[in-house]
């Protein structure tokens, strides 16, 4: 075992990355046992590998693949650590699914149609095994007219509102240590998705989830919503590799998708680049074979390939590709379908959101200076001044990075 100084996750050794990607590929597409064994027998930085897998929420999949292929070649302390995390995740996931089924029954009795998505649904749809995916909370979506009543019902059963940004409500049960996100839309309004949530409601399908059957998104919509999550993550940081694995699993398990119809739907909803971005990033990282129809669309959208190439570098070699404010703006603008058509309809909610961020004080402003009650209105002046100082300093750092260029290895 290689001696490790536990490098930061900005310094990602190629060998360990190849090993974890090989473990992911083995579960979905091919039996590359010989490749995994060959990589394991080489000099592996095991502490780093475990840290990276945990940070990407891939430790259950890593343990499952290593335990199936070459358990004797893995240091016993590492295998035992991964097994312990695997068992704890299994117990936690079973508990969360039981709670989810109870919540769906509870809301159903009150006449509220609630649709689970993400988390346990993706675990079963993509992996066929709830043990192989880590999820921390539960997500359900209800119709607009039922949103307030659904929150009230959960509050009456011991949940408390932790956050209520409008498009969803995050509720926490202190005793059970469970977080439930009740949605009335898939994403926040200011993200580049003009999709009507009613579009999903007309395409629901029954799905087997452990003890019973629930109603959830159809396979193509599962892929699209996962692509949307990857794009959302890519706006401000690198996408989680576990979500890319979700798409790989959905592609391998759902071979009946009509790709011509899927692309037509993306185009009609103006999220074609979003879907192509998630699919191509999955293909580049995990070697997923894409439909010829999808490949043809990617050839016509070179801007998507540019974005996926950068996202791949950000994920595997973040120190070589700093994600500053300029690159975030560039990504947001390029990932939109017909961005200039979007600007008028997105301008007011976007300006309103940023106005709140600029002028509404938070705990950081209040911790900077303590004002008496009669002068608390000055926090509204202090906050913009603090933000200007902060972002000017960040801009100087970004400029220094551009002048220096990427760090040499």
KOLGU-693117 format. One record per residue (C-alpha): chain; y, x, z. Coordinates in nm, 2 decimals, padded with zeros to 4 digits. Example, Ala and Ser with C-alpha at 12.3 -4.5 7.8 and 13.67 -1.06 7.14 Angstrom:
<sites>
   mise        Y        X        Z
      A   -00.45    01.23    00.78
      A   -00.11    01.37    00.71
</sites>
This chain:
<sites>
   mise        Y        X        Z
      A    00.00    00.00    00.00
      A    00.34    00.14   -00.10
      A    00.57    00.23    00.19
      A    00.86   -00.01    00.17
      A    01.21    00.01    00.29
      A    01.23   -00.37    00.22
      A    01.47   -00.35   -00.07
      A    01.72   -00.63   -00.11
      A    01.64   -00.90   -00.35
      A    01.90   -00.77   -00.59
      A    01.67   -00.48   -00.66
      A    01.35   -00.63   -00.80
      A    01.07   -00.39   -00.89
      A    00.91   -00.47   -01.23
      A    00.55   -00.43   -01.10
      A    00.59   -00.70   -00.83
      A    00.76   -00.94   -01.06
      A    00.48   -00.90   -01.32
      A    00.22   -00.97   -01.04
      A    00.39   -01.29   -00.92
      A    00.44   -01.41   -01.28
      A    00.08   -01.34   -01.36
      A   -00.03   -01.55   -01.05
      A    00.19   -01.83   -01.18
      A    00.05   -01.81   -01.53
      A   -00.31   -01.81   -01.41
      A   -00.28   -02.15   -01.24
      A   -00.12   -02.32   -01.54
      A   -00.23   -02.17   -01.87
      A   -00.49   -01.90   -01.88
      A   -00.75   -01.72   -01.68
      A   -00.58   -01.38   -01.65
      A   -00.79   -01.27   -01.36
      A   -00.84   -00.92   -01.50
      A   -00.46   -00.87   -01.53
      A   -00.40   -00.98   -01.17
      A   -00.67   -00.75   -01.05
      A   -00.53   -00.46   -01.24
      A   -00.18   -00.52   -01.11
      A   -00.31   -00.55   -00.75
      A   -00.50   -00.22   -00.76
      A   -00.19   -00.04   -00.86
      A    00.08    00.06   -00.61
      A    00.21   -00.27   -00.48
      A    00.51   -00.31   -00.25
      A    00.35   -00.60   -00.05
      A    00.63   -00.66    00.19
      A    00.87   -00.70   -00.10
      A    00.63   -00.92   -00.29
      A    00.60   -01.16    00.01
      A    00.97   -01.17    00.06
      A    01.04   -01.25   -00.30
      A    00.77   -01.52   -00.31
      A    00.91   -01.68    00.00
      A    01.26   -01.67   -00.13
      A    01.15   -01.84   -00.45
      A    00.92   -02.09   -00.26
      A    00.62   -01.95   -00.45
      A    00.42   -01.82   -00.15
      A    00.16   -02.11   -00.16
      A    00.09   -02.04   -00.53
      A    00.08   -01.67   -00.47
      A   -00.17   -01.70   -00.19
      A   -00.39   -01.95   -00.39
      A   -00.41   -01.72   -00.69
      A   -00.47   -01.40   -00.50
      A   -00.73   -01.56   -00.28
      A   -00.91   -01.70   -00.58
      A   -00.91   -01.38   -00.79
      A   -00.91   -01.07   -00.57
      A   -00.89   -01.13   -00.19
      A   -01.07   -00.80   -00.11
      A   -00.80   -00.60   -00.29
      A   -00.52   -00.75   -00.09
      A   -00.43   -00.59    00.25
      A   -00.58   -00.82    00.52
      A   -00.26   -00.85    00.71
      A   -00.08   -00.97    00.40
      A   -00.35   -01.22    00.30
      A   -00.36   -01.35    00.66
      A    00.02   -01.40    00.66
      A    00.01   -01.58    00.33
      A   -00.29   -01.79    00.45
      A   -00.10   -01.89    00.76
      A    00.20   -02.00    00.57
      A   -00.03   -02.18    00.32
      A   -00.19   -02.38    00.60
      A    00.14   -02.46    00.77
      A    00.28   -02.58    00.44
      A   -00.03   -02.80    00.37
      A    00.01   -02.97    00.71
      A    00.38   -03.02    00.67
      A    00.34   -03.16    00.32
      A    00.08   -03.41    00.43
      A    00.31   -03.52    00.71
      A    00.60   -03.56    00.47
      A    00.39   -03.77    00.23
      A    00.28   -04.00    00.50
      A    00.64   -04.05    00.61
      A    00.74   -04.11    00.24
      A    00.47   -04.38    00.20
      A    00.59   -04.54    00.52
      A    00.95   -04.54    00.41
      A    00.86   -04.69    00.07
      A    00.66   -04.97    00.25
      A    00.95   -05.02    00.49
      A    01.21   -05.06    00.21
      A    00.97   -05.27    00.00
      A    00.93   -05.52    00.28
      A    01.31   -05.56    00.27
      A    01.30   -05.62   -00.10
      A    01.44   -05.28   -00.20
      A    01.27   -05.10   -00.49
      A    01.27   -04.73   -00.40
      A    01.15   -04.46   -00.64
      A    01.03   -04.13   -00.51
      A    01.10   -03.82   -00.72
      A    01.11   -03.44   -00.69
      A    00.91   -03.30   -00.39
      A    00.57   -03.45   -00.34
      A    00.57   -03.63   -00.68
      A    00.63   -03.31   -00.87
      A    00.36   -03.13   -00.65
      A    00.10   -03.38   -00.76
      A    00.22   -03.42   -01.12
      A    00.26   -03.05   -01.19
      A    00.00   -02.88   -00.97
      A   -00.25   -03.16   -00.89
      A   -00.25   -03.03   -00.54
      A    00.02   -03.09   -00.27
      A   -00.07   -02.76   -00.11
      A    00.06   -02.55   -00.40
      A    00.43   -02.65   -00.38
      A    00.67   -02.61   -00.10
      A    00.93   -02.89   -00.04
      A    01.16   -02.93    00.25
      A    01.28   -03.29    00.22
      A    01.21   -03.63    00.06
      A    01.41   -03.78   -00.23
      A    01.42   -04.14   -00.32
      A    01.65   -04.33   -00.56
      A    01.75   -04.69   -00.52
      A    01.96   -04.92   -00.73
      A    02.34   -04.92   -00.68
      A    02.33   -05.27   -00.51
      A    02.07   -05.15   -00.26
      A    02.22   -04.82   -00.16
      A    02.42   -04.92    00.15
      A    02.14   -05.15    00.27
      A    01.88   -04.87    00.23
      A    02.09   -04.64    00.44
      A    02.13   -04.91    00.71
      A    01.75   -04.97    00.72
      A    01.68   -04.60    00.77
      A    01.95   -04.57    01.04
      A    01.79   -04.86    01.22
      A    01.46   -04.67    01.23
      A    01.60   -04.35    01.39
      A    01.76   -04.17    01.10
      A    02.12   -04.03    01.13
      A    02.36   -03.96    00.84
      A    02.40   -03.58    00.80
      A    02.61   -03.60    00.48
      A    02.73   -03.87    00.25
      A    02.89   -03.72   -00.06
      A    02.88   -04.06   -00.24
      A    02.61   -04.02   -00.51
      A    02.35   -03.97   -00.24
      A    02.32   -03.99    00.14
      A    02.14   -03.72    00.34
      A    01.97   -03.87    00.65
      A    01.79   -03.68    00.92
      A    01.54   -03.79    01.18
      A    01.59   -03.56    01.48
      A    01.25   -03.65    01.64
      A    01.04   -03.60    01.33
      A    01.26   -03.32    01.19
      A    01.26   -03.49    00.84
      A    01.55   -03.50    00.59
      A    01.55   -03.79    00.35
      A    01.80   -03.79    00.06
      A    01.87   -04.15   -00.06
      A    02.02   -04.14   -00.41
      A    02.19   -04.39   -00.62
      A    02.23   -04.14   -00.91
      A    02.03   -03.84   -01.01
      A    02.32   -03.59   -00.98
      A    02.68   -03.59   -00.86
      A    02.93   -03.74   -01.11
      A    03.12   -03.42   -01.18
      A    02.81   -03.24   -01.32
      A    02.78   -03.25   -01.70
      A    02.55   -03.55   -01.72
      A    02.70   -03.88   -01.83
      A    02.36   -04.05   -01.81
      A    02.34   -04.40   -01.68
      A    02.09   -04.41   -01.39
      A    01.96   -04.75   -01.53
      A    01.81   -04.55   -01.81
      A    01.55   -04.41   -01.58
      A    01.48   -04.75   -01.42
      A    01.36   -04.89   -01.75
      A    01.10   -04.62   -01.80
      A    00.92   -04.60   -01.46
      A    00.54   -04.56   -01.45
      A    00.27   -04.60   -01.18
      A    00.16   -04.27   -01.03
      A   -00.12   -04.19   -00.78
      A    00.01   -04.02   -00.47
      A   -00.26   -03.93   -00.21
      A   -00.35   -04.26   -00.05
      A   -00.19   -04.51   -00.28
      A    00.00   -04.57   -00.60
      A    00.38   -04.54   -00.63
      A    00.62   -04.61   -00.91
      A    00.81   -04.30   -01.03
      A    00.97   -04.14   -01.34
      A    00.76   -04.10   -01.66
      A    00.65   -03.75   -01.75
      A    00.93   -03.68   -01.99
      A    01.19   -03.79   -01.73
      A    01.02   -03.56   -01.47
      A    01.07   -03.27   -01.71
      A    01.43   -03.37   -01.78
      A    01.53   -03.41   -01.42
      A    01.38   -03.07   -01.33
      A    01.57   -02.92   -01.62
      A    01.89   -03.08   -01.48
      A    01.81   -02.92   -01.14
      A    01.77   -02.58   -01.30
      A    02.10   -02.61   -01.48
      A    02.27   -02.72   -01.16
      A    02.13   -02.41   -00.98
      A    02.24   -02.19   -01.27
      A    02.60   -02.30   -01.24
      A    02.65   -02.11   -00.92
      A    02.34   -01.89   -00.86
      A    02.01   -01.80   -01.02
      A    01.76   -02.08   -01.07
      A    01.46   -02.09   -00.84
      A    01.14   -01.96   -01.01
      A    00.95   -02.24   -00.84
      A    01.14   -02.50   -01.04
      A    01.06   -02.32   -01.36
      A    00.69   -02.33   -01.25
      A    00.73   -02.70   -01.20
      A    00.82   -02.74   -01.57
      A    00.53   -02.52   -01.67
      A    00.29   -02.74   -01.46
      A    00.43   -03.06   -01.61
      A    00.39   -02.92   -01.96
      A    00.04   -02.81   -01.90
      A   -00.06   -03.14   -01.73
      A    00.12   -03.38   -01.96
      A    00.01   -03.30   -02.31
      A    00.06   -03.65   -02.43
      A    00.45   -03.63   -02.45
      A    00.60   -03.74   -02.78
      A    00.84   -03.45   -02.84
      A    01.02   -03.61   -03.13
      A    01.10   -03.91   -02.91
      A    01.18   -03.69   -02.62
      A    01.44   -03.49   -02.82
      A    01.59   -03.81   -02.96
      A    01.64   -03.94   -02.61
      A    01.80   -03.61   -02.50
      A    02.03   -03.63   -02.79
      A    02.12   -03.99   -02.73
      A    02.21   -03.91   -02.37
      A    02.39   -03.60   -02.47
      A    02.17   -03.37   -02.26
      A    01.99   -03.19   -02.54
      A    02.11   -02.84   -02.44
      A    02.01   -02.91   -02.08
      A    01.66   -02.99   -02.18
      A    01.63   -02.71   -02.42
      A    01.76   -02.46   -02.17
      A    01.50   -02.55   -01.91
      A    01.21   -02.55   -02.17
      A    01.31   -02.22   -02.32
      A    01.37   -02.05   -01.99
      A    01.01   -02.16   -01.89
      A    00.87   -02.02   -02.21
      A    01.05   -01.69   -02.17
      A    00.94   -01.63   -01.81
      A    00.59   -01.78   -01.81
      A    00.48   -01.77   -02.17
      A    00.46   -02.14   -02.20
      A    00.38   -02.25   -02.56
      A    00.65   -02.49   -02.68
      A    00.60   -02.77   -02.93
      A    00.70   -02.67   -03.29
      A    00.96   -02.95   -03.28
      A    01.12   -02.79   -02.97
      A    01.11   -02.44   -03.13
      A    01.29   -02.57   -03.44
      A    01.56   -02.73   -03.22
      A    01.61   -02.40   -03.04
      A    01.65   -02.22   -03.37
      A    01.94   -02.45   -03.44
      A    02.10   -02.40   -03.10
      A    02.15   -02.02   -03.07
      A    02.40   -02.08   -02.78
      A    02.11   -02.21   -02.57
      A    01.91   -01.89   -02.63
      A    02.21   -01.69   -02.52
      A    02.23   -01.88   -02.20
      A    01.86   -01.86   -02.12
      A    01.86   -01.48   -02.19
      A    02.13   -01.44   -01.94
      A    01.96   -01.67   -01.69
      A    01.64   -01.47   -01.72
      A    01.83   -01.14   -01.65
      A    02.01   -01.30   -01.35
      A    01.67   -01.40   -01.21
      A    01.48   -01.08   -01.26
      A    01.76   -00.82   -01.24
      A    02.05   -00.98   -01.06
      A    02.22   -00.65   -00.99
      A    02.25   -00.59   -01.37
      A    02.42   -00.93   -01.43
      A    02.68   -01.03   -01.17
      A    02.76   -01.40   -01.18
      A    03.13   -01.42   -01.14
      A    03.37   -01.71   -01.18
      A    03.43   -01.65   -01.55
      A    03.06   -01.65   -01.63
      A    03.02   -01.98   -01.43
      A    03.30   -02.14   -01.64
      A    03.14   -02.01   -01.96
      A    02.80   -02.14   -01.86
      A    02.93   -02.49   -01.77
      A    03.12   -02.52   -02.09
      A    02.84   -02.40   -02.32
      A    02.56   -02.61   -02.16
      A    02.74   -02.93   -02.23
      A    02.66   -03.12   -02.55
      A    02.99   -03.19   -02.73
      A    03.20   -03.05   -02.44
      A    03.54   -03.16   -02.58
      A    03.41   -03.52   -02.59
      A    03.33   -03.49   -02.22
      A    03.66   -03.36   -02.10
      A    03.86   -03.69   -02.09
      A    03.59   -03.89   -01.91
      A    03.52   -03.61   -01.66
      A    03.88   -03.50   -01.60
      A    03.98   -03.74   -01.33
      A    03.67   -03.72   -01.11
      A    03.67   -03.35   -01.15
      A    04.04   -03.32   -01.06
      A    03.99   -03.55   -00.76
      A    03.70   -03.35   -00.63
      A    03.88   -03.02   -00.66
      A    04.20   -03.17   -00.50
      A    03.99   -03.26   -00.20
      A    03.85   -02.91   -00.19
      A    04.19   -02.76   -00.21
      A    04.38   -02.97    00.04
      A    04.13   -03.12    00.29
      A    04.09   -02.87    00.58
      A    03.75   -02.78    00.72
      A    03.62   -02.59    01.02
      A    03.71   -02.26    00.87
      A    04.07   -02.35    00.85
      A    04.07   -02.48    01.20
      A    03.90   -02.17    01.33
      A    04.16   -01.95    01.17
      A    04.44   -02.09    01.39
      A    04.44   -02.35    01.66
      A    04.73   -02.60    01.62
      A    04.83   -02.87    01.87
      A    04.77   -03.23    01.77
      A    05.13   -03.29    01.67
      A    05.11   -03.00    01.42
      A    04.77   -03.06    01.27
      A    04.92   -03.17    00.95
      A    05.00   -02.81    00.88
      A    04.63   -02.75    00.81
      A    04.69   -02.92    00.48
      A    04.94   -02.64    00.40
      A    04.73   -02.37    00.55
      A    04.42   -02.44    00.35
      A    04.56   -02.38    00.00
      A    04.72   -02.06    00.12
      A    04.39   -01.94    00.27
      A    04.20   -02.03   -00.05
      A    04.45   -01.85   -00.27
      A    04.41   -01.53   -00.06
      A    04.03   -01.56   -00.07
      A    04.00   -01.62   -00.45
      A    04.26   -01.35   -00.53
      A    04.04   -01.10   -00.34
      A    03.73   -01.23   -00.51
      A    03.90   -01.20   -00.85
      A    03.99   -00.84   -00.77
      A    03.62   -00.77   -00.69
      A    03.51   -00.93   -01.02
      A    03.77   -00.73   -01.21
      A    03.64   -00.41   -01.05
      A    03.29   -00.50   -01.15
      A    03.39   -00.55   -01.51
      A    03.57   -00.22   -01.52
      A    03.28   -00.03   -01.37
      A    03.02   -00.22   -01.59
      A    02.67   -00.30   -01.49
      A    02.51   -00.08   -01.22
      A    02.28    00.19   -01.36
      A    01.93    00.20   -01.24
</sites>
